[in-house]
Amino acid sequence: TVTVDAVLYFRIFQPILSVTNVTDAGHSTWLLAQTTLRNVLGTKSLQELLSQREQISQEMQNILDEATDPWGVRVERVEVKDVRLPKQLQRAMAAEAEAAREARAKVIAAEGEQNASRGLKEAANIMNRSKGAMQLRYLQ
């Protein structure tokens, strides 16, 4: 599970509606915000959650503002403040990243060896074409 801290800023713009349409507008807005946060985050991947916090906040604000409008409550702002990953998940992600780096390093090393072998082949071909090249190489 991922722990997410979010902040909700709202104001009551029609006090009569907020008293007549809902028992406790503040508490109801808070509960709705929790539910909406769970629903929105449930549709996102971990990568999206970490990289698209602003879009998630905006999506939540739109949903909450529309839902609380009949209560006389206007959601001014929603901010996803912090996303905390469990230590086990952090270790797994670090191990995956390390494996990817090692794989890239092996590919780069293999390409270097391939280029070196091409260079040696080219040098051997040049030396093969010239009769005295081998003798000059030994004298060097």
C-alpha positions as CSV (number, residue, x, y, z in Angstrom):
1,T,0.0,0.0,0.0
2,V,1.0,3.6,-0.7
3,T,0.5,6.3,1.8
4,V,-0.7,9.6,0.3
5,D,-1.1,12.9,2.1
6,A,-3.4,15.4,0.5
7,V,-4.8,18.7,1.5
8,L,-8.3,20.0,0.7
9,Y,-9.2,23.7,0.8
10,F,-12.9,24.4,0.7
11,R,-15.4,27.2,1.6
12,I,-19.1,27.3,2.2
13,F,-20.5,29.7,-0.4
14,Q,-24.2,29.1,0.4
15,P,-24.7,28.6,4.1
16,I,-28.4,27.8,3.8
17,L,-27.7,24.9,1.4
18,S,-24.9,23.6,3.6
19,V,-27.2,23.4,6.6
20,T,-30.3,22.1,4.9
21,N,-28.8,19.6,2.4
22,V,-26.2,17.9,4.6
23,T,-25.9,17.3,8.3
24,D,-22.2,18.4,8.7
25,A,-20.8,20.0,5.5
26,G,-17.2,20.0,6.8
27,H,-17.2,16.3,7.9
28,S,-19.1,15.2,4.8
29,T,-16.6,17.0,2.5
30,W,-13.7,15.4,4.4
31,L,-15.2,11.9,4.0
32,L,-16.0,12.5,0.3
33,A,-12.4,13.7,-0.2
34,Q,-11.1,10.5,1.3
35,T,-13.3,8.3,-0.9
36,T,-12.5,10.4,-4.0
37,L,-8.7,10.1,-3.3
38,R,-9.0,6.3,-3.0
39,N,-11.1,6.1,-6.2
40,V,-8.8,8.4,-8.3
41,L,-5.6,6.7,-7.1
42,G,-7.1,3.3,-7.7
43,T,-7.2,4.1,-11.4
44,K,-3.5,5.2,-11.6
45,S,-0.3,3.3,-11.9
46,L,2.5,3.9,-9.4
47,Q,4.4,5.7,-12.2
48,E,1.5,8.0,-12.9
49,L,1.0,8.6,-9.2
50,L,4.5,9.7,-8.7
51,S,4.8,11.8,-11.8
52,Q,1.4,13.4,-12.3
53,R,0.5,14.7,-8.8
54,E,-0.8,18.0,-10.3
55,Q,-3.1,16.3,-12.7
56,I,-4.4,14.0,-10.0
57,S,-5.0,17.1,-7.7
58,Q,-6.9,18.8,-10.5
59,E,-9.0,15.8,-11.3
60,M,-9.9,15.4,-7.6
61,Q,-10.8,19.1,-7.3
62,N,-13.2,18.9,-10.3
63,I,-14.9,15.7,-8.9
64,L,-15.2,17.1,-5.4
65,D,-16.4,20.6,-6.5
66,E,-19.1,19.0,-8.6
67,A,-20.2,16.7,-5.8
68,T,-20.2,19.3,-3.1
69,D,-21.9,22.0,-5.1
70,P,-25.4,20.9,-4.0
71,W,-24.3,21.3,-0.4
72,G,-23.3,24.9,-0.8
73,V,-19.6,24.0,-0.6
74,R,-17.0,25.1,-3.1
75,V,-13.7,23.2,-3.3
76,E,-11.0,25.8,-3.8
77,R,-8.0,23.6,-4.1
78,V,-6.7,20.1,-3.7
79,E,-3.0,19.3,-3.3
80,V,-1.4,15.9,-3.2
81,K,1.4,16.7,-0.8
82,D,3.3,13.5,-0.2
83,V,3.5,10.0,-1.6
84,R,5.3,7.5,0.7
85,L,6.2,4.1,-0.5
86,P,6.8,1.2,1.8
87,K,10.4,0.3,2.4
88,Q,10.0,-3.1,0.8
89,L,8.6,-1.5,-2.4
90,Q,11.5,1.0,-2.4
91,R,14.0,-1.8,-2.1
92,A,12.3,-3.7,-5.0
93,M,12.3,-0.6,-7.2
94,A,16.0,0.1,-6.4
95,A,16.9,-3.5,-7.2
96,E,15.0,-3.3,-10.5
97,A,16.8,0.0,-11.4
98,E,20.1,-1.6,-10.5
99,A,19.4,-4.5,-12.7
100,A,18.5,-2.2,-15.6
101,R,21.7,-0.2,-15.1
102,E,23.8,-3.4,-15.1
103,A,22.1,-4.6,-18.3
104,R,22.8,-1.3,-20.0
105,A,26.5,-1.5,-18.9
106,K,26.8,-5.0,-20.3
107,V,25.4,-3.8,-23.7
108,I,27.8,-0.9,-23.8
109,A,30.8,-3.2,-22.9
110,A,29.7,-5.6,-25.6
111,E,29.5,-2.8,-28.2
112,G,33.0,-1.6,-27.1
113,E,34.4,-5.1,-27.6
114,Q,32.7,-5.4,-31.0
115,N,34.2,-2.1,-32.1
116,A,37.7,-3.2,-30.8
117,S,37.4,-6.5,-32.7
118,R,36.5,-4.6,-35.9
119,G,39.5,-2.4,-35.4
120,L,41.8,-5.4,-35.0
121,K,40.3,-7.1,-38.0
122,E,40.9,-3.9,-40.1
123,A,44.5,-3.7,-38.8
124,A,45.1,-7.3,-39.6
125,N,43.8,-6.8,-43.2
126,I,46.1,-3.8,-43.7
127,M,49.1,-5.8,-42.4
128,N,48.1,-8.7,-44.6
129,R,48.2,-6.6,-47.7
130,S,51.6,-5.2,-47.1
131,K,54.5,-7.7,-47.1
132,G,56.9,-5.7,-45.0
133,A,54.3,-4.6,-42.4
134,M,54.8,-7.5,-40.2
135,Q,58.6,-7.2,-40.2
136,L,58.3,-3.5,-39.5
137,R,55.9,-4.2,-36.6
138,Y,58.4,-6.6,-35.0
139,L,61.2,-4.0,-35.4
140,Q,59.2,-1.4,-33.7
